[in-house]
Amino acid sequence: MARPRTPLLSPDRIRDAALTLIDAQGLAALSMRRLADTLGVQPSSLYSHYATKDEVLDAVANRVVREVDTSGFARGWRDGLLIWARSYHSVLVAHPNCAPVIASGTQRREQFLEMANSVHGGLVGAGWPARRATEISGAVKYLVIGAASTPFGSGFADDVQVYLDRYPHLSQAHRLRHEANRIDHDSFELGLTSLIRGLEPGPGQTE
């Protein structure tokens, strides 16, 4: 039998299968054995490409973060932050089960380092001192990851009886679950635009 021109396995195919599995069933569902079953191979076949499950997770994290747009800094620090934050948030909303991996930090992940370099360079290039640029990047990251990983509206029960009598100020809280997507989006936008306004007028302001 002729050898197939395209290998049955590749790092990209393994990574993409892992991302699909995480998206569908959560981080806890990922194991090298489960991943091998999904791909129809033996677990030992995976180790030719990834030595550990953590390496697979790093590859998945890089794949997700690769979609984040940092190009807006060419138009100034405000547009740069808005485009970066909204893009970052959208990517995490599309892959919510990956949020804990993304939140674990830059470490040596190539795409994370490229993103951090672009954001920091964009802020410093716009005139922000390096220390303040680092703080701004951190503040935006906290907002993005917090908003994507801890939705607000869907956290409330939709049973009005839960709130009656004991929680009079929450008499309409049972409606939040039905408008969760809008509330979460609008809340994120409020936080982001408030953060940007708090940085005005920009580099060189009196602190």
C-alpha positions as CSV (number, residue, x, y, z in Angstrom):
1,M,0.0,0.0,0.0
2,A,1.3,3.4,-1.0
3,R,2.2,5.8,1.9
4,P,-0.2,8.7,2.1
5,R,1.1,12.0,0.8
6,T,-0.4,13.8,3.8
7,P,0.5,12.5,7.3
8,L,-2.4,11.3,9.2
9,L,-1.3,13.4,12.1
10,S,0.2,16.9,12.4
11,P,0.6,19.4,15.2
12,D,-2.1,21.6,13.7
13,R,-4.6,18.7,13.3
14,I,-4.0,17.6,16.9
15,R,-4.3,21.2,18.2
16,D,-7.5,21.8,16.3
17,A,-9.1,18.6,17.5
18,A,-8.2,19.6,21.1
19,L,-9.8,23.0,20.6
20,T,-13.0,21.4,19.2
21,L,-13.1,19.0,22.1
22,I,-12.6,21.8,24.7
23,D,-15.2,24.0,23.0
24,A,-17.8,21.1,23.0
25,Q,-17.1,19.5,26.4
26,G,-14.9,21.7,28.5
27,L,-11.3,21.6,29.7
28,A,-11.9,18.7,32.0
29,A,-12.7,16.5,29.0
30,L,-9.3,16.9,27.4
31,S,-6.8,14.1,28.0
32,M,-4.2,12.6,25.7
33,R,-6.2,9.4,25.5
34,R,-9.5,11.1,24.8
35,L,-7.8,13.2,22.1
36,A,-6.3,10.1,20.5
37,D,-9.7,8.5,20.5
38,T,-11.2,11.6,18.8
39,L,-8.5,11.4,16.1
40,G,-8.7,7.6,15.7
41,V,-5.1,6.9,16.7
42,Q,-3.2,5.5,19.6
43,P,-2.2,7.9,22.4
44,S,1.5,7.1,21.7
45,S,1.1,8.7,18.2
46,L,0.4,12.1,19.8
47,Y,3.7,12.1,21.7
48,S,5.6,12.5,18.4
49,H,4.1,16.0,18.2
50,Y,3.4,17.0,21.8
51,A,5.3,15.7,24.8
52,T,2.6,16.5,27.3
53,K,-1.0,17.7,27.6
54,D,0.3,21.1,28.7
55,E,2.0,21.5,25.4
56,V,-1.3,20.8,23.6
57,L,-3.0,23.4,25.8
58,D,-0.3,25.9,25.0
59,A,-0.9,25.2,21.3
60,V,-4.6,25.7,21.7
61,A,-4.1,28.9,23.6
62,N,-1.8,30.2,20.9
63,R,-4.4,29.2,18.2
64,V,-7.1,31.2,20.0
65,V,-5.1,34.3,20.7
66,R,-3.9,34.4,17.1
67,E,-7.3,35.7,16.2
68,V,-7.0,38.8,18.4
69,D,-6.6,42.0,16.5
70,T,-3.9,44.4,17.7
71,S,-3.7,46.4,14.4
72,G,-5.6,49.4,15.8
73,F,-2.6,51.0,17.5
74,A,-1.6,52.3,14.1
75,R,-4.6,54.6,14.5
76,G,-3.7,55.8,18.0
77,W,-3.8,54.4,21.5
78,R,-7.6,54.9,22.0
79,D,-8.5,52.9,18.8
80,G,-5.8,50.5,19.6
81,L,-7.2,49.6,23.0
82,L,-10.8,49.6,21.8
83,I,-10.1,47.3,18.9
84,W,-7.8,45.0,20.9
85,A,-10.2,44.7,23.9
86,R,-13.3,44.1,21.7
87,S,-11.5,41.6,19.6
88,Y,-10.0,39.8,22.6
89,H,-13.4,39.7,24.3
90,S,-15.1,38.3,21.1
91,V,-12.5,35.6,20.8
92,L,-13.0,34.5,24.4
93,V,-16.8,34.6,24.1
94,A,-16.4,32.3,21.0
95,H,-14.2,29.9,23.1
96,P,-15.4,30.4,26.7
97,N,-14.0,27.0,27.9
98,C,-10.5,28.2,26.9
99,A,-10.7,31.2,29.2
100,P,-8.9,29.6,32.2
101,V,-6.0,28.6,29.9
102,I,-5.8,32.1,28.4
103,A,-6.0,33.6,31.9
104,S,-3.0,31.6,33.1
105,G,-0.7,34.0,31.4
106,T,1.8,34.7,28.7
107,Q,4.6,32.4,29.8
108,R,6.5,31.4,26.6
109,R,3.5,31.2,24.3
110,E,4.5,32.8,21.1
111,Q,1.2,34.4,20.1
112,F,0.8,35.8,23.6
113,L,4.2,37.4,23.4
114,E,3.5,38.8,20.0
115,M,0.2,40.3,21.3
116,A,1.8,41.7,24.4
117,N,4.6,43.2,22.3
118,S,2.2,44.8,19.9
119,V,0.0,46.3,22.7
120,H,3.0,47.5,24.8
121,G,4.7,48.9,21.7
122,G,1.6,50.7,20.6
123,L,1.1,52.3,24.0
124,V,4.7,53.3,24.4
125,G,4.8,54.5,20.9
126,A,1.9,56.8,21.6
127,G,3.8,58.4,24.5
128,W,2.7,56.4,27.5
129,P,5.6,55.6,30.0
130,A,6.5,51.9,30.0
131,R,5.2,51.4,33.5
132,R,1.9,53.0,32.8
133,A,1.6,51.1,29.5
134,T,2.1,47.8,31.5
135,E,-0.7,48.9,33.9
136,I,-3.1,49.8,31.1
137,S,-2.5,46.5,29.4
138,G,-3.1,44.6,32.7
139,A,-6.3,46.6,33.4
140,V,-7.7,45.8,29.9
141,K,-6.8,42.1,30.3
142,Y,-8.5,41.9,33.6
143,L,-11.7,43.5,32.2
144,V,-11.7,41.3,29.1
145,I,-11.1,37.9,30.8
146,G,-13.4,38.7,33.7
147,A,-16.2,39.7,31.4
148,A,-15.7,36.6,29.2
149,S,-15.4,34.1,31.9
150,T,-17.9,35.3,34.5
151,P,-21.2,36.3,32.7
152,F,-23.4,38.4,34.8
153,G,-27.0,38.2,33.5
154,S,-27.2,34.4,33.3
155,G,-26.1,34.0,36.9
156,F,-29.5,34.9,38.2
157,A,-32.3,32.4,38.6
158,D,-35.4,33.1,36.4
159,D,-37.8,32.2,39.2
160,V,-39.4,35.4,40.6
161,Q,-40.2,33.5,43.9
162,V,-36.5,33.5,44.7
163,Y,-36.5,37.3,45.1
164,L,-39.9,38.2,46.4
165,D,-40.2,39.5,50.0
166,R,-36.5,38.9,51.0
167,Y,-34.8,40.9,48.2
168,P,-37.1,43.8,47.3
169,H,-34.4,45.6,45.2
170,L,-34.1,42.5,43.0
171,S,-37.7,42.2,42.1
172,Q,-36.9,42.2,38.4
173,A,-33.8,40.0,38.6
174,H,-35.6,37.0,37.3
175,R,-35.7,38.8,33.9
176,L,-31.9,39.1,33.6
177,R,-31.3,35.5,32.4
178,H,-33.6,36.2,29.3
179,E,-31.5,39.2,28.4
180,A,-28.1,37.9,29.5
181,N,-26.3,38.4,26.2
182,R,-27.4,42.0,25.8
183,I,-26.6,42.8,29.5
184,D,-23.2,41.1,29.3
185,H,-22.3,42.9,26.1
186,D,-23.5,46.3,27.3
187,S,-21.8,45.8,30.7
188,F,-18.5,45.0,29.0
189,E,-18.8,48.1,26.7
190,L,-19.6,50.3,29.8
191,G,-16.5,49.0,31.6
192,L,-14.3,49.4,28.5
193,T,-15.4,52.9,27.6
194,S,-15.2,54.0,31.2
195,L,-11.6,52.7,31.4
196,I,-10.7,54.6,28.2
197,R,-12.3,57.8,29.5
198,G,-10.4,57.4,32.8
199,L,-7.1,57.5,30.7
200,E,-8.0,60.8,29.1
201,P,-6.5,63.1,28.0
202,G,-3.8,60.6,27.4
203,P,0.0,60.5,27.8
204,G,1.4,63.5,29.6
205,Q,-1.7,64.0,31.8
206,T,-1.2,65.2,35.3
207,E,-1.5,62.3,37.8
